Amino acid sequence: MTINTLITGADRGMGYELALELGLKGQSIYVGSRNLARGQAAVARLEAAGVQAQAVQLDVTDHESIAAAKTSIPNLDILINNAGIAVDHETKPSELSLDAIRQDFNVNYFGLIDVTQVFLPLLKAAPAGRILNISSAVGSLTLASDASTSIHKLQASGYQASKSAVNMFTVKLAAELEGTPVTVNAVNPGWVDTSFGGGGGNRTVQVGVARTVELATSDALTDSGTFSDIDGIVPW
């Protein structure tokens, strides 16, 4: 049986790498992309590599776009909420504009919730639906409040708060779905060397996606409501 996987923001960076690695493992990939032309270009590269893929126009900040995307996806086993944005530019929390904070939340939190709610009926109909939310350790309140960590010194409170919110949504949705075949987990990719991370990250994109790939390909996933990375559990 073919596993059908939708990845948001999959035309580049970690999203593309997830599409490539999961596709090479036999999953059928829906490449969610705000710009359809970029999504189609990504699909062409994936197909050249031997991956079964289809581009889907999907802007996570546009409910009509999300609803339209659902009409082209009859069956779904895995949803990877990968699309993200960070517009803080190291601005101090006392000076960060509300507009910047809203941009962070519109994509990273509200968009993630909208996509999840729209596609949840398909995931519930799957034999073992999986929701994987790409979060970040910078959203960990435990690490952010520890003066010995680099996260304590980071100035990205809008982005960080949006990821903290993603973690809460992960926990609460996992609790709601207890007793169903659908699992919900958050993943920390780390500081990945992509254009999103500003370059210079200390993890390659392959390392950044490793934990998500592991959760998306596990034969019998029992974890739900967790926050983890390649090193294990990440503190909330």
C-alpha positions in Angstrom: 0.0 0.0 0.0 1.4 3.4 -1.0 1.8 6.0 1.7 0.5 9.4 0.6 2.4 12.3 2.2 1.7 16.1 2.0 4.5 18.4 2.9 3.9 22.1 3.1 6.7 24.5 1.9 8.2 21.6 0.0 9.7 23.3 -3.0 13.0 24.1 -1.4 15.1 23.6 1.8 14.1 21.1 4.4 10.7 20.6 2.7 12.3 19.5 -0.5 14.8 17.3 1.2 11.9 15.6 3.1 10.1 15.1 -0.2 13.2 13.6 -1.7 14.1 11.2 1.1 10.5 10.0 1.8 9.8 9.7 -1.9 12.9 7.5 -2.3 11.6 5.3 0.5 8.4 4.7 -1.6 6.0 7.3 -0.4 3.9 9.3 -2.9 4.6 13.0 -2.2 2.3 16.0 -2.5 4.6 19.0 -2.8 2.8 21.9 -1.1 4.0 25.2 -2.5 2.7 28.7 -2.3 4.0 29.3 -5.8 2.8 26.6 -8.1 5.5 27.1 -10.7 8.2 26.6 -8.0 6.3 23.5 -6.8 6.2 22.1 -10.4 9.9 22.8 -10.8 10.6 20.9 -7.6 8.4 18.0 -8.8 10.4 17.8 -12.0 13.6 17.4 -10.0 12.0 14.8 -7.7 10.7 12.8 -10.6 14.1 12.8 -12.3 15.4 11.3 -9.0 12.8 8.6 -9.2 10.2 10.0 -6.8 6.5 9.9 -7.4 5.4 13.5 -6.7 2.6 16.0 -7.5 2.7 19.7 -7.0 -0.2 21.3 -5.1 -0.7 25.0 -4.8 -1.0 25.6 -1.1 -0.6 28.9 0.7 -1.0 28.2 4.4 -2.2 31.7 5.1 -5.1 31.4 2.6 -8.0 29.2 3.7 -9.4 29.0 0.2 -6.0 27.8 -1.1 -5.9 25.1 1.6 -9.5 23.9 0.9 -8.7 23.8 -2.8 -5.6 21.7 -2.2 -7.7 19.2 -0.4 -9.9 18.6 -3.4 -6.8 17.3 -5.3 -5.7 14.9 -2.6 -8.2 12.0 -2.2 -6.2 10.0 0.4 -3.6 11.2 2.9 -1.6 9.2 5.4 1.0 11.8 6.6 0.9 15.5 7.0 4.2 17.3 7.5 3.6 21.0 8.5 7.0 22.3 7.4 6.1 25.8 6.0 7.6 28.5 8.2 8.7 32.1 8.3 10.9 34.2 10.6 10.9 38.0 10.3 12.2 39.1 13.7 15.7 40.1 12.4 17.2 39.9 15.9 15.0 42.8 17.1 14.6 43.1 20.8 11.2 42.0 22.2 10.6 45.5 23.5 11.0 46.9 20.0 9.6 44.1 17.8 6.6 45.3 15.8 3.2 43.7 16.1 3.2 43.4 12.3 6.3 41.2 12.4 4.9 39.0 15.2 1.6 38.6 13.3 3.5 37.5 10.2 5.3 34.9 12.3 2.1 33.6 13.8 0.1 33.7 10.5 2.4 31.2 8.9 3.9 29.2 11.7 0.9 28.8 13.9 -2.5 29.9 12.4 -1.5 28.5 9.0 -0.4 25.2 10.5 -3.7 24.9 12.4 -5.8 25.7 9.4 -4.0 23.1 7.2 -4.2 20.5 10.0 -7.9 21.0 10.6 -8.7 20.9 6.8 -6.8 17.7 6.3 -7.6 15.9 9.5 -10.7 14.1 8.2 -8.4 12.4 5.5 -5.9 11.5 8.2 -8.6 10.0 10.4 -9.7 7.9 7.5 -6.2 6.5 7.0 -5.1 3.3 8.7 -2.5 5.2 10.8 -2.5 8.9 10.1 0.5 11.0 11.2 0.9 14.7 11.8 4.4 16.0 12.1 4.8 19.6 13.1 8.2 21.1 12.4 8.9 23.2 15.5 12.1 24.5 16.9 14.1 24.2 20.2 14.1 28.0 20.2 10.4 27.7 21.2 11.3 25.7 24.3 10.5 27.8 27.4 12.8 25.5 29.4 15.8 26.3 27.2 15.0 29.9 26.7 14.9 30.5 30.4 18.3 28.8 31.0 21.0 31.5 30.9 23.6 28.9 30.0 22.0 28.2 26.5 22.4 30.2 23.3 18.6 30.2 23.1 18.5 32.4 26.2 20.4 35.1 24.3 18.5 34.8 21.0 16.4 37.8 20.0 13.5 36.3 18.0 10.6 36.5 20.3 7.9 36.5 17.6 9.3 33.4 15.9 10.1 31.8 19.2 6.6 32.4 20.6 5.0 31.0 17.4 6.9 27.8 17.8 6.0 27.6 21.5 2.4 27.9 20.4 2.9 25.1 17.8 4.2 22.9 20.7 1.0 23.6 22.7 -1.2 22.8 19.7 0.7 19.5 19.2 0.1 18.5 22.8 -3.5 19.4 22.9 -4.4 17.8 19.5 -2.5 14.6 20.5 -4.6 14.5 23.7 -7.8 15.0 21.7 -6.9 12.2 19.3 -5.9 9.7 22.0 -7.5 6.3 21.2 -7.6 7.0 17.4 -5.0 5.8 14.8 -3.7 9.4 14.3 -0.5 10.5 16.1 0.7 14.1 16.5 4.3 15.0 17.2 6.6 18.1 17.1 10.1 17.9 15.7 13.1 20.1 16.3 15.4 20.1 13.2 18.0 22.3 14.8 19.8 25.2 13.1 19.9 23.8 9.5 22.1 25.3 6.8 19.4 26.5 4.5 18.3 29.9 3.2 15.6 30.0 5.8 18.2 29.7 8.6 20.2 32.5 7.0 23.0 30.0 6.0 25.8 28.9 8.2 23.7 26.5 10.3 25.5 23.8 12.2 23.4 21.0 10.8 23.2 19.9 7.2 19.7 19.6 5.7 20.0 15.9 5.7 20.7 15.9 9.5 17.9 18.4 10.0 15.3 16.2 8.5 16.5 12.9 10.0 14.1 12.8 12.9 11.1 13.7 10.8 12.0 11.0 8.3 12.3 8.5 11.1 8.9 9.3 12.5 7.4 9.3 9.0 8.7 5.9 8.1 8.4 4.0 11.4 6.4 0.8 10.9 4.5 1.2 14.1 4.6 4.7 15.5 3.4 4.8 19.1 4.8 8.2 20.0 2.2 11.0 20.2 2.3 14.4 21.8 6.1 14.4 21.9 8.8 17.0 21.1 12.0 15.4 19.9 15.1 15.6 17.6 17.9 13.3 16.6 19.3 13.4 20.1 16.0 12.5 21.9 13.3 14.4 23.7 13.5 18.2 23.6 12.3 20.0 26.8 9.1 22.0 26.5 
